[in-house]
């Protein structure tokens, strides 16, 4: 069954020994606490690995408003739904030799133009905030992480927080291992590269500039 915000909230409350919510509109303090942390927790979880279900591939053209004063020739603005870079290449098939580039929070810098970037998206429709894309292992990690963040305000139990830290680390490890187990060589991309496409299973390779 696909994840839903209500099911995630109730799973987190279950970890805390709290009563389930009947709806997301229920007027209870635990629901308000969950609301406060939900977006932060999902965003944090998406940054932990190049999750297959959240990958997108995009052609990025050099910025028309930013020109580097030295170093690399071109600057490239990151898309608004960027969460984590997985691969960068000057080839649309991502099959060229490793490309030299620099990454900052809001931009990439390189001598090529355009560049092709595969990244973890936090989009609500094409990326990681689309709950219908989640694996059960990733959902388990998010619920534990959400329970961990909410525990001090909902229960105030320090021993419970310690247990949740351990459980969330185990859940993250299992979710990463499941993500890697589905890796296989990429198929040649189809369609126009002027628009983004959602990613399928991908393999870790020499273009992956961020480690697990």
VMD Tcl script that draws the C-alpha trace (Angstrom):
set ca {
  {0.00 0.00 0.00}
  {1.31 3.43 -0.93}
  {2.39 5.71 1.88}
  {0.18 8.59 2.92}
  {0.85 11.47 5.24}
  {-1.72 10.11 7.68}
  {-0.17 6.64 7.70}
  {3.28 8.17 8.29}
  {1.97 10.28 11.16}
  {0.25 7.30 12.76}
  {3.31 5.08 12.40}
  {5.41 7.77 14.10}
  {2.83 8.06 16.90}
  {2.90 4.28 17.24}
  {6.65 4.41 17.88}
  {5.91 6.94 20.62}
  {3.10 4.90 22.18}
  {0.54 7.55 21.28}
  {-3.03 7.17 20.04}
  {-3.51 7.27 16.26}
  {-5.01 10.25 14.44}
  {-8.39 9.85 12.81}
  {-7.49 12.50 10.23}
  {-4.91 15.16 9.45}
  {-7.39 17.76 10.70}
  {-7.73 16.28 14.18}
  {-7.25 18.97 16.79}
  {-4.53 17.39 18.93}
  {-1.12 18.64 19.99}
  {0.73 15.56 18.62}
  {-0.65 16.32 15.16}
  {0.59 19.91 15.36}
  {4.05 18.71 16.41}
  {4.15 16.25 13.52}
  {3.16 19.08 11.16}
  {6.06 21.16 12.45}
  {8.69 18.51 11.65}
  {7.29 16.60 8.67}
  {8.76 18.65 5.80}
  {12.15 18.97 7.51}
  {12.34 15.23 8.19}
  {11.43 14.16 4.64}
  {13.89 16.67 3.19}
  {16.62 15.35 5.48}
  {15.85 11.75 4.54}
  {16.04 12.53 0.82}
  {19.57 13.86 1.27}
  {20.82 10.60 2.81}
  {21.23 8.65 -0.47}
  {20.56 8.79 -4.24}
  {17.15 7.14 -3.84}
  {16.05 5.52 -7.10}
  {12.44 6.61 -6.68}
  {13.42 10.29 -6.39}
  {16.00 10.57 -9.19}
  {15.44 12.94 -12.11}
  {17.62 13.61 -15.15}
  {17.86 17.13 -16.52}
  {19.70 19.05 -19.21}
  {20.99 22.25 -17.66}
  {22.15 25.17 -19.80}
  {24.68 27.74 -18.65}
  {23.23 30.61 -16.65}
  {22.41 33.74 -18.61}
  {22.84 35.94 -15.54}
  {25.95 34.54 -13.83}
  {29.39 34.47 -15.45}
  {32.34 33.17 -13.40}
  {35.14 35.70 -13.07}
  {37.80 32.98 -13.06}
  {38.13 29.20 -12.98}
  {35.37 27.41 -14.84}
  {33.82 28.95 -17.94}
  {30.15 28.46 -17.10}
  {27.81 28.58 -14.12}
  {24.65 26.47 -13.91}
  {21.72 27.19 -11.63}
  {20.40 24.21 -9.73}
  {16.73 23.37 -10.29}
  {14.32 24.41 -7.55}
  {13.61 20.78 -6.63}
  {17.28 19.80 -6.21}
  {18.10 17.88 -3.04}
  {21.31 15.95 -3.77}
  {23.53 15.56 -6.84}
  {24.03 12.00 -8.08}
  {25.78 12.27 -11.47}
  {27.00 15.05 -13.77}
  {28.22 14.60 -17.35}
  {28.61 16.45 -20.63}
  {26.95 13.47 -22.32}
  {23.15 12.95 -22.29}
  {23.79 9.24 -21.78}
  {26.05 9.92 -18.79}
  {28.60 7.64 -20.44}
  {31.47 10.06 -21.07}
  {34.69 10.07 -19.03}
  {34.41 11.81 -15.64}
  {33.76 15.53 -16.05}
  {35.57 18.15 -14.02}
  {33.17 20.45 -12.17}
  {32.66 22.33 -8.93}
  {29.52 22.26 -6.82}
  {28.16 24.95 -4.52}
  {24.85 25.12 -2.70}
  {22.95 26.91 -5.49}
  {25.09 26.23 -8.58}
  {27.43 23.96 -10.47}
  {30.46 25.23 -12.39}
  {31.99 23.53 -15.42}
  {33.60 24.24 -18.79}
  {30.99 22.21 -20.73}
  {27.65 23.59 -21.92}
  {25.11 22.14 -21.52}
  {25.58 19.65 -18.73}
  {23.39 16.67 -17.87}
  {22.60 16.17 -14.21}
  {20.96 13.29 -12.41}
  {19.86 14.39 -8.97}
  {17.55 13.56 -6.08}
  {14.43 15.66 -6.47}
  {12.22 16.89 -3.65}
  {9.33 17.59 -6.01}
  {5.85 16.70 -4.78}
  {4.87 15.38 -8.21}
  {8.06 14.09 -9.86}
  {10.37 13.41 -6.95}
  {10.79 12.41 -3.35}
  {7.82 14.26 -1.86}
  {5.53 12.12 -4.04}
  {4.68 9.52 -1.40}
  {3.42 7.08 -4.01}
  {7.03 6.58 -5.15}
  {8.42 5.61 -1.76}
  {9.71 2.16 -0.88}
  {8.48 0.62 2.35}
  {12.02 0.71 3.72}
  {12.30 4.45 3.08}
  {8.88 4.99 4.68}
  {10.04 3.06 7.76}
  {13.08 5.31 8.04}
  {11.01 8.48 7.70}
  {8.52 7.39 10.37}
  {11.30 6.59 12.81}
  {13.11 9.83 12.07}
  {9.84 11.75 12.50}
  {9.16 10.03 15.80}
  {12.70 10.86 16.92}
  {12.33 14.57 16.14}
  {8.88 14.79 17.74}
  {9.60 12.72 20.87}
  {10.96 15.54 23.08}
  {7.79 17.60 22.59}
  {5.28 14.74 22.60}
  {6.61 12.44 25.34}
  {9.77 14.04 26.79}
  {11.19 10.55 27.34}
  {14.99 10.65 26.95}
  {15.34 6.86 26.97}
  {12.82 6.69 24.15}
  {14.86 9.18 22.12}
  {17.97 7.05 22.56}
  {16.13 3.96 21.31}
  {14.74 5.85 18.31}
  {18.22 7.03 17.34}
  {19.40 3.42 17.19}
  {16.32 2.22 15.30}
  {16.46 5.05 12.78}
  {20.12 4.31 11.99}
  {19.25 0.65 11.37}
  {16.30 1.65 9.19}
  {18.47 4.01 7.12}
  {21.06 1.29 6.57}
  {18.39 -1.17 5.43}
  {16.79 1.39 3.09}
  {20.18 2.19 1.52}
  {20.97 -1.49 1.05}
  {17.62 -2.09 -0.64}
  {18.23 0.91 -2.87}
  {21.63 -0.45 -3.93}
  {20.33 -3.99 -4.46}
  {18.09 -2.77 -7.26}
  {20.90 -1.04 -9.16}
  {21.62 -2.08 -12.73}
  {23.28 -0.52 -15.80}
  {21.34 2.47 -17.07}
  {19.30 2.22 -20.24}
  {19.78 4.96 -22.86}
  {17.43 7.85 -22.00}
  {14.49 8.57 -24.28}
  {12.63 11.74 -25.17}
  {13.77 15.36 -25.25}
  {16.55 16.45 -22.96}
  {15.13 19.96 -22.81}
  {12.74 18.71 -20.14}
  {13.34 16.61 -17.06}
  {12.30 13.02 -16.67}
  {11.82 10.89 -13.64}
  {14.62 8.45 -12.93}
  {14.44 4.68 -12.63}
  {16.96 2.35 -11.08}
  {20.54 3.59 -11.43}
  {23.97 2.25 -10.70}
  {26.61 3.82 -8.52}
  {29.54 4.72 -10.68}
  {32.58 6.93 -11.03}
  {30.26 9.88 -11.72}
  {28.66 9.65 -8.28}
  {30.34 12.55 -6.49}
  {28.70 11.88 -3.12}
  {29.22 8.70 -1.14}
  {26.67 6.82 0.88}
}
mol new
graphics top color blue
foreach p $ca { graphics top sphere $p radius 0.5 }
foreach p [lrange $ca 0 end-1] q [lrange $ca 1 end] { graphics top cylinder $p $q radius 0.2 }
display resetview
